[in-house]
Amino acid sequence: TILLTIAVAPAALASEHASSHLEAAHAYLVVIDAEHNMMGGAETMADVMIQQNPMLRPYREVVLEWADRYMSWDTIKDEVAAIYADAFTEKELRELTAFYRTPTGQKSARLAPDLMRKGAMLGAAIATEHASELRAMIEKRAAELEPPGEASAQ
């Protein structure tokens, strides 16, 4: 998702692209309403964290405040544009922008945050439902990785 990508993006990417390339990336981000989608992403992140650990429910607003402080659009928009400029050529960004200006592109952009939220919630629910299987698989692998003789010493 955008939030995870943003969190690890080096600021140096912004200087690696021609200004017209970065302008094309900024135009694309505007047409897909990346600013609005990003803030929805923060809410999704908080909701998924709470679903995985319900004890965090009282801290939802704290997580959102943190995201607003350190991941606000004004703070990261240039780095996000650089990420897109790194992933797509200037021509591709202009083609994407043209598509997202169409009714179908606008619908896709409008629905993307809700679809990503639903996908994240589905993934979290499946992970929660099968957590015991994962734990058993990890324990089995840990036993396989344990040096011989160490299991009997415990």
C-alpha positions as CSV (number, residue, x, y, z in Angstrom):
1,T,0.0,0.0,0.0
2,I,1.0,3.6,-0.3
3,L,1.7,4.0,3.4
4,L,4.3,1.3,3.6
5,T,6.0,2.4,0.4
6,I,6.1,6.0,1.8
7,A,7.6,4.9,5.1
8,V,10.7,3.5,3.4
9,A,11.1,5.9,0.5
10,P,14.4,7.7,0.5
11,A,14.1,11.4,0.0
12,A,17.0,11.3,-2.4
13,L,14.7,9.9,-5.1
14,A,13.2,13.4,-5.7
15,S,16.5,14.7,-7.2
16,E,17.0,11.8,-9.6
17,H,14.3,12.8,-12.0
18,A,13.8,15.7,-14.5
19,S,11.4,18.3,-13.3
20,S,8.9,17.5,-16.1
21,H,9.0,13.8,-14.9
22,L,8.2,14.9,-11.4
23,E,5.6,17.3,-12.6
24,A,3.9,14.4,-14.4
25,A,4.1,12.3,-11.2
26,H,2.5,15.1,-9.2
27,A,-0.3,15.5,-11.9
28,Y,-1.0,11.8,-11.7
29,L,-1.2,11.9,-7.9
30,V,-3.6,14.8,-8.1
31,V,-5.9,13.1,-10.6
32,I,-6.0,9.9,-8.5
33,D,-6.6,12.0,-5.3
34,A,-3.6,10.4,-3.6
35,E,-3.8,12.9,-0.7
36,H,-7.3,11.7,0.2
37,N,-6.5,8.1,-0.4
38,M,-3.4,8.3,1.8
39,M,-5.3,9.6,4.7
40,G,-7.8,6.7,4.2
41,G,-4.8,4.5,4.2
42,A,-3.9,5.7,7.7
43,E,-7.4,4.8,8.9
44,T,-7.1,1.4,7.3
45,M,-3.7,0.8,8.9
46,A,-5.2,1.8,12.3
47,D,-8.2,-0.5,11.8
48,V,-6.1,-3.5,10.7
49,M,-3.8,-3.0,13.7
50,I,-6.9,-3.0,16.0
51,Q,-8.4,-6.0,14.3
52,Q,-5.1,-7.9,14.9
53,N,-4.7,-6.6,18.4
54,P,-8.0,-5.4,19.9
55,M,-6.2,-4.0,23.0
56,L,-5.1,-1.1,20.7
57,R,-8.7,0.1,20.2
58,P,-8.3,2.9,22.8
59,Y,-5.2,4.2,20.9
60,R,-6.8,4.5,17.4
61,E,-6.8,8.3,17.6
62,V,-3.2,8.3,18.8
63,V,-2.2,6.2,15.7
64,L,-4.1,8.6,13.4
65,E,-2.5,11.6,15.1
66,W,0.9,10.1,14.6
67,A,0.2,9.4,11.0
68,D,-1.1,13.0,10.5
69,R,2.0,14.4,12.1
70,Y,4.6,12.4,10.2
71,M,2.8,11.2,7.1
72,S,0.7,14.3,6.2
73,W,0.4,14.9,2.5
74,D,2.4,18.2,2.6
75,T,5.2,16.3,4.4
76,I,5.6,13.4,1.9
77,K,4.0,14.4,-1.4
78,D,7.4,15.1,-3.1
79,E,8.8,11.7,-2.0
80,V,5.6,10.0,-3.1
81,A,5.9,11.7,-6.5
82,A,9.5,10.5,-6.7
83,I,8.4,6.9,-6.0
84,Y,6.0,7.1,-8.9
85,A,8.6,8.8,-11.1
86,D,11.0,6.0,-10.3
87,A,8.4,3.3,-11.1
88,F,6.9,4.9,-14.3
89,T,8.4,6.8,-17.2
90,E,7.1,10.4,-17.8
91,K,5.1,9.1,-20.8
92,E,3.5,6.3,-18.7
93,L,2.6,8.8,-16.0
94,R,0.9,11.0,-18.6
95,E,-1.0,8.0,-20.0
96,L,-2.1,7.0,-16.5
97,T,-3.2,10.6,-15.8
98,A,-5.2,10.6,-19.0
99,F,-6.9,7.3,-18.1
100,Y,-7.8,8.5,-14.6
101,R,-9.4,11.6,-16.0
102,T,-12.0,9.3,-17.7
103,P,-15.2,8.3,-15.9
104,T,-13.9,4.7,-15.5
105,G,-10.6,6.0,-14.2
106,Q,-12.3,8.3,-11.8
107,K,-14.5,5.4,-10.5
108,S,-11.4,3.3,-10.1
109,A,-9.6,6.0,-8.1
110,R,-12.7,6.7,-6.0
111,L,-13.2,3.0,-5.1
112,A,-9.6,2.1,-4.6
113,P,-9.3,3.0,-0.9
114,D,-12.4,1.1,0.0
115,L,-11.3,-1.9,-2.0
116,M,-7.9,-1.8,-0.5
117,R,-9.4,-1.5,3.0
118,K,-11.7,-4.5,2.3
119,G,-8.7,-6.5,1.0
120,A,-6.6,-5.6,4.1
121,M,-9.4,-6.5,6.4
122,L,-9.9,-9.8,4.6
123,G,-6.2,-10.6,4.9
124,A,-6.2,-9.7,8.6
125,A,-9.2,-11.9,9.2
126,I,-7.7,-14.9,7.4
127,A,-4.4,-14.4,9.2
128,T,-6.2,-14.3,12.6
129,E,-8.3,-17.4,11.7
130,H,-5.2,-19.4,10.8
131,A,-2.7,-17.9,13.3
132,S,-2.5,-21.2,15.2
133,E,-1.5,-23.1,12.0
134,L,1.2,-20.5,11.4
135,R,2.5,-20.8,15.0
136,A,2.6,-24.6,14.6
137,M,4.5,-24.3,11.3
138,I,7.0,-21.9,12.9
139,E,7.5,-24.2,15.9
140,K,8.1,-27.2,13.6
141,R,10.6,-25.2,11.5
142,A,12.3,-24.0,14.7
143,A,12.7,-27.6,15.9
144,E,14.2,-28.5,12.5
145,L,16.7,-25.6,12.8
146,E,17.7,-26.5,16.3
147,P,21.1,-28.0,16.6
148,P,21.1,-31.8,17.4
149,G,21.3,-32.5,21.1
150,E,20.0,-29.1,22.1
151,A,16.3,-30.1,22.3
152,S,17.2,-32.8,24.9
153,A,19.2,-30.4,27.0
154,Q,16.2,-28.3,27.7
